[in-house]
Amino acid sequence: MKKLPRGLRNNNPGNIRNSDATDWQGEVPANKKKDKSFEEFEDMAHGYRALIKLLQNYRRKYGCQTIADFISRWAPRTENNTPGYISRVCKEMQVPTSYVPDVDDKTTMCAFAAAISLVENGIPAVMADVEKGWALL
């Protein structure tokens, strides 16, 4: 059987990096973590909650407006094919790169999180998990 992608094994569909500065709701305690580089969550819903929360903070704290702005911060060119990432997220969401998402809209943000998860993990998101993450906000 094929091994699940790292983000799914860690219940971290956005592949959020470990940070001592943030204690996430539903985060696996440090002494139980197996992955030194990426966050691990108790369940997928908490992983999606963190992903959505980060995107909301990108608007509120850093002024990200368009999908291109968000993904340029999420997946910087130093580590990613950012233009390709932006293109794939926009294709999945069926919006242009200039689209300005409403970060307080459930449907929009669940679609955004699902698209990021697909790019990060290569497997379509389970929308029930994404929506459970939204419900935890």
Secondary structure as GFF3:
##gff-version 3
##sequence-region A 1 137
A	DSSP	alpha_helix	6	9	.	.	.	ID=ss1
A	DSSP	three_ten_helix	30	32	.	.	.	ID=ss2
A	DSSP	alpha_helix	44	62	.	.	.	ID=ss3
A	DSSP	alpha_helix	67	74	.	.	.	ID=ss4
A	DSSP	alpha_helix	82	93	.	.	.	ID=ss5
A	DSSP	alpha_helix	106	121	.	.	.	ID=ss6
A	DSSP	alpha_helix	127	135	.	.	.	ID=ss7
###
